[in-house]
């Protein structure tokens, strides 16, 4: 789980984008861990949200993830 969280954070910090769909995060984790299951990646992303590292960002029609404090977020 910690490995998945690290891969998600590396992708989020290294990307030019500030918001990510779950599929973006899933693709980033599967580059390093091809056998990773979607459910485990989702759990890792949710843990990062609960820890306050990532935030949910709603576009109205879908929910995205964002790195807290980067880009325009709901808390600004």
LUMSEKE-575377 format. One record per residue: residue number from 1; x, y, z of N, C-alpha, C in turn. Coordinates in Angstrom, 3 decimals, always signed. Example, Ala and Ser with C-alpha at 12.3 -4.5 7.8 and 13.67 -1.06 7.14 Angstrom:
<rs>
+------+----------+----------+----------+----------+----------+----------+----------+----------+----------+
! resi !   n_east !  n_north !     n_up !  ca_east ! ca_north !    ca_up !   c_east !  c_north !     c_up !
+------+----------+----------+----------+----------+----------+----------+----------+----------+----------+
!    1 !  +13.190 !   -5.690 !   +7.800 !  +12.300 !   -4.500 !   +7.800 !  +13.200 !   -3.300 !   +7.800 !
!    2 !  +12.850 !   -2.250 !   +7.080 !  +13.670 !   -1.060 !   +7.140 !  +12.900 !   +0.030 !   +7.870 !
+------+----------+----------+----------+----------+----------+----------+----------+----------+----------+
</rs>
This chain:
<rs>
+------+----------+----------+----------+----------+----------+----------+----------+----------+----------+
! resi !   n_east !  n_north !     n_up !  ca_east ! ca_north !    ca_up !   c_east !  c_north !     c_up !
+------+----------+----------+----------+----------+----------+----------+----------+----------+----------+
!    1 !   +0.833 !   -1.199 !   +0.000 !   +0.000 !   +0.000 !   +0.000 !   +0.876 !   +1.261 !   +0.000 !
!    2 !   +1.926 !   +1.268 !   +0.805 !   +2.820 !   +2.429 !   +0.863 !   +3.503 !   +2.657 !   -0.491 !
!    3 !   +3.801 !   +1.556 !   -1.176 !   +4.425 !   +1.673 !   -2.495 !   +3.477 !   +2.346 !   -3.482 !
!    4 !   +2.201 !   +2.002 !   -3.397 !   +1.204 !   +2.600 !   -4.283 !   +1.061 !   +4.086 !   -3.980 !
!    5 !   +1.035 !   +4.418 !   -2.700 !   +0.916 !   +5.823 !   -2.299 !   +2.112 !   +6.620 !   -2.801 !
!    6 !   +3.295 !   +6.035 !   -2.705 !   +4.507 !   +6.708 !   -3.171 !   +4.440 !   +6.931 !   -4.680 !
!    7 !   +3.982 !   +5.928 !   -5.420 !   +3.873 !   +6.051 !   -6.883 !   +2.851 !   +7.125 !   -7.267 !
!    8 !   +1.741 !   +7.203 !   -6.540 !   +0.717 !   +8.223 !   -6.799 !   +1.303 !   +9.612 !   -6.561 !
!    9 !   +1.990 !   +9.790 !   -5.442 !   +2.577 !  +11.088 !   -5.118 !   +3.662 !  +11.491 !   -6.116 !
!   10 !   +4.480 !  +10.542 !   -6.530 !   +5.520 !  +10.856 !   -7.514 !   +4.891 !  +11.338 !   -8.813 !
!   11 !   +3.807 !  +10.682 !   -9.222 !   +3.112 !  +11.089 !  -10.450 !   +2.508 !  +12.479 !  -10.281 !
!   12 !   +1.851 !  +12.715 !   -9.163 !   +1.181 !  +13.998 !   -8.929 !   +2.189 !  +15.142 !   -8.846 !
!   13 !   +3.304 !  +14.908 !   -8.196 !   +4.310 !  +15.958 !   -8.030 !   +5.099 !  +16.209 !   -9.308 !
!   14 !   +5.278 !  +15.184 !  -10.123 !   +6.075 !  +15.312 !  -11.334 !   +5.303 !  +15.742 !  -12.563 !
!   15 !   +4.000 !  +15.818 !  -12.455 !   +3.161 !  +16.146 !  -13.597 !   +2.933 !  +17.650 !  -13.720 !
!   16 !   +2.727 !  +18.111 !  -14.946 !   +2.388 !  +19.515 !  -15.159 !   +0.925 !  +19.780 !  -14.802 !
!   17 !   +0.116 !  +18.731 !  -14.887 !   -1.306 !  +18.877 !  -14.540 !   -1.457 !  +18.984 !  -13.024 !
!   18 !   -2.539 !  +19.642 !  -12.590 !   -2.776 !  +19.768 !  -11.161 !   -3.945 !  +18.905 !  -10.697 !
!   19 !   -4.746 !  +18.418 !  -11.627 !   -5.898 !  +17.567 !  -11.300 !   -5.784 !  +16.264 !  -12.081 !
!   20 !   -6.194 !  +15.178 !  -11.454 !   -6.054 !  +13.873 !  -12.073 !   -7.323 !  +13.055 !  -11.910 !
!   21 !   -7.697 !  +12.371 !  -12.976 !   -8.755 !  +11.378 !  -12.874 !   -8.149 !  +10.143 !  -12.222 !
!   22 !   -9.005 !   +9.288 !  -11.678 !   -8.503 !   +8.057 !  -11.066 !   -7.720 !   +7.239 !  -12.086 !
!   23 !   -8.185 !   +7.217 !  -13.323 !   -7.498 !   +6.444 !  -14.373 !   -6.052 !   +6.920 !  -14.558 !
!   24 !   -5.814 !   +8.231 !  -14.401 !   -4.445 !   +8.752 !  -14.502 !   -3.572 !   +8.169 !  -13.392 !
!   25 !   -4.112 !   +8.171 !  -12.178 !   -3.359 !   +7.637 !  -11.036 !   -3.140 !   +6.138 !  -11.190 !
!   26 !   -4.174 !   +5.452 !  -11.656 !   -4.084 !   +4.011 !  -11.843 !   -2.995 !   +3.674 !  -12.874 !
!   27 !   -2.964 !   +4.413 !  -13.960 !   -1.967 !   +4.187 !  -15.006 !   -0.553 !   +4.424 !  -14.473 !
!   28 !   -0.391 !   +5.451 !  -13.640 !   +0.917 !   +5.769 !  -13.069 !   +1.408 !   +4.645 !  -12.155 !
!   29 !   +0.515 !   +4.103 !  -11.329 !   +0.896 !   +3.014 !  -10.421 !   +1.212 !   +1.751 !  -11.216 !
!   30 !   +0.416 !   +1.475 !  -12.248 !   +0.601 !   +0.238 !  -13.017 !   +1.877 !   +0.257 !  -13.861 !
!   31 !   +2.454 !   +1.434 !  -14.096 !   +3.752 !   +1.491 !  -14.785 !   +4.813 !   +0.792 !  -13.950 !
!   32 !   +4.768 !   +1.034 !  -12.640 !   +5.747 !   +0.455 !  -11.727 !   +5.311 !   -0.903 !  -11.208 !
!   33 !   +4.008 !   -1.036 !  -10.957 !   +3.450 !   -2.278 !  -10.401 !   +2.347 !   -2.789 !  -11.328 !
!   34 !   +2.727 !   -3.487 !  -12.400 !   +1.734 !   -3.914 !  -13.403 !   +0.638 !   -4.843 !  -12.859 !
!   35 !   +0.900 !   -5.528 !  -11.763 !   -0.097 !   -6.447 !  -11.212 !   -1.019 !   -5.787 !  -10.194 !
!   36 !   -0.875 !   -4.485 !   -9.998 !   -1.688 !   -3.776 !   -9.000 !   -3.163 !   -3.834 !   -9.380 !
!   37 !   -3.991 !   -4.057 !   -8.389 !   -5.442 !   -4.107 !   -8.594 !   -6.032 !   -2.717 !   -8.392 !
!   38 !   -7.043 !   -2.393 !   -9.174 !   -7.694 !   -1.081 !   -9.094 !   -8.188 !   -0.773 !   -7.691 !
!   39 !   -8.729 !   -1.769 !   -7.034 !   -9.273 !   -1.559 !   -5.687 !   -8.184 !   -1.117 !   -4.698 !
!   40 !   -7.008 !   -1.718 !   -4.809 !   -5.911 !   -1.350 !   -3.907 !   -5.388 !   +0.053 !   -4.220 !
!   41 !   -5.363 !   +0.406 !   -5.494 !   -4.922 !   +1.749 !   -5.885 !   -5.922 !   +2.775 !   -5.369 !
!   42 !   -7.208 !   +2.459 !   -5.471 !   -8.261 !   +3.353 !   -4.973 !   -8.117 !   +3.533 !   -3.458 !
!   43 !   -7.835 !   +2.433 !   -2.744 !   -7.640 !   +2.525 !   -1.288 !   -6.453 !   +3.411 !   -0.948 !
!   44 !   -5.363 !   +3.281 !   -1.705 !   -4.176 !   +4.095 !   -1.468 !   -4.491 !   +5.570 !   -1.707 !
!   45 !   -5.225 !   +5.869 !   -2.776 !   -5.598 !   +7.255 !   -3.074 !   -6.506 !   +7.811 !   -1.981 !
!   46 !   -7.438 !   +7.013 !   -1.498 !   -8.340 !   +7.440 !   -0.428 !   -7.563 !   +7.700 !   +0.857 !
!   47 !   -6.583 !   +6.860 !   +1.163 !   -5.742 !   +7.093 !   +2.347 !   -4.997 !   +8.419 !   +2.232 !
!   48 !   -4.503 !   +8.731 !   +1.041 !   -3.799 !   +9.998 !   +0.836 !   -4.745 !  +11.183 !   +1.030 !
!   49 !   -5.999 !  +11.024 !   +0.630 !   -7.003 !  +12.072 !   +0.859 !   -7.263 !  +12.210 !   +2.354 !
!   50 !   -7.427 !  +11.087 !   +3.044 !   -7.690 !  +11.115 !   +4.486 !   -6.522 !  +11.712 !   +5.267 !
!   51 !   -5.296 !  +11.512 !   +4.767 !   -4.112 !  +12.074 !   +5.415 !   -3.952 !  +13.561 !   +5.108 !
!   52 !   -4.675 !  +14.052 !   +4.116 !   -4.601 !  +15.462 !   +3.752 !   -3.560 !  +15.777 !   +2.694 !
!   53 !   -2.971 !  +14.760 !   +2.097 !   -1.966 !  +14.979 !   +1.061 !   -2.622 !  +15.285 !   -0.282 !
!   54 !   -3.652 !  +14.511 !   -0.607 !   -4.442 !  +14.752 !   -1.811 !   -5.798 !  +15.307 !   -1.399 !
!   55 !   -6.474 !  +15.943 !   -2.331 !   -7.839 !  +16.398 !   -2.084 !   -8.719 !  +15.937 !   -3.235 !
!   56 !  -10.006 !  +15.830 !   -2.950 !  -10.972 !  +15.569 !   -4.005 !  -11.309 !  +16.897 !   -4.654 !
!   57 !  -11.519 !  +16.872 !   -5.951 !  -11.935 !  +18.061 !   -6.678 !  -13.092 !  +17.652 !   -7.570 !
!   58 !  -14.237 !  +18.261 !   -7.368 !  -15.417 !  +17.908 !   -8.141 !  -15.600 !  +18.878 !   -9.291 !
!   59 !  -15.767 !  +18.336 !  -10.484 !  -16.025 !  +19.161 !  -11.655 !  -17.521 !  +19.305 !  -11.887 !
!   60 !  -18.301 !  +18.680 !  -11.059 !  -19.747 !  +18.676 !  -11.216 !  -20.210 !  +17.358 !  -11.798 !
!   61 !  -19.501 !  +16.889 !  -12.816 !  -19.895 !  +15.629 !  -13.437 !  -18.985 !  +14.477 !  -13.029 !
!   62 !  -17.793 !  +14.807 !  -12.544 !  -16.878 !  +13.752 !  -12.118 !  -15.990 !  +14.271 !  -10.991 !
!   63 !  -15.400 !  +13.339 !  -10.296 !  -14.511 !  +13.696 !   -9.190 !  -13.079 !  +13.431 !   -9.613 !
!   64 !  -12.239 !  +14.394 !   -9.320 !  -10.827 !  +14.269 !   -9.651 !  -10.024 !  +14.364 !   -8.357 !
!   65 !   -8.752 !  +14.058 !   -8.468 !   -7.839 !  +14.177 !   -7.340 !   -6.876 !  +15.309 !   -7.637 !
!   66 !   -6.472 !  +16.018 !   -6.598 !   -5.486 !  +17.073 !   -6.752 !   -4.514 !  +17.036 !   -5.596 !
!   67 !   -3.312 !  +17.504 !   -5.846 !   -2.307 !  +17.596 !   -4.798 !   -2.622 !  +18.843 !   -3.986 !
!   68 !   -2.808 !  +18.688 !   -2.701 !   -3.204 !  +19.810 !   -1.856 !   -2.194 !  +20.946 !   -1.941 !
!   69 !   -2.709 !  +22.159 !   -2.130 !   -1.861 !  +23.336 !   -2.193 !   -1.274 !  +23.615 !   -3.566 !
!   70 !   -1.609 !  +22.810 !   -4.553 !   -1.077 !  +23.013 !   -5.897 !   -2.225 !  +23.299 !   -6.856 !
!   71 !   -2.164 !  +24.396 !   -7.555 !   -3.210 !  +24.732 !   -8.497 !   -4.403 !  +25.343 !   -7.799 !
!   72 !   -5.458 !  +25.546 !   -8.543 !   -6.686 !  +26.106 !   -7.973 !   -7.482 !  +24.965 !   -7.353 !
!   73 !   -7.701 !  +25.060 !   -6.057 !   -8.435 !  +24.017 !   -5.348 !   -9.583 !  +24.636 !   -4.570 !
!   74 !  -10.427 !  +23.814 !   -4.041 !  -11.611 !  +24.294 !   -3.337 !  -11.286 !  +25.053 !   -2.057 !
!   75 !  -10.103 !  +24.833 !   -1.491 !   -9.760 !  +25.501 !   -0.252 !   -9.084 !  +26.856 !   -0.480 !
!   76 !   -9.000 !  +27.328 !   -1.740 !   -8.429 !  +28.649 !   -2.037 !   -9.520 !  +29.646 !   -2.285 !
+------+----------+----------+----------+----------+----------+----------+----------+----------+----------+
</rs>
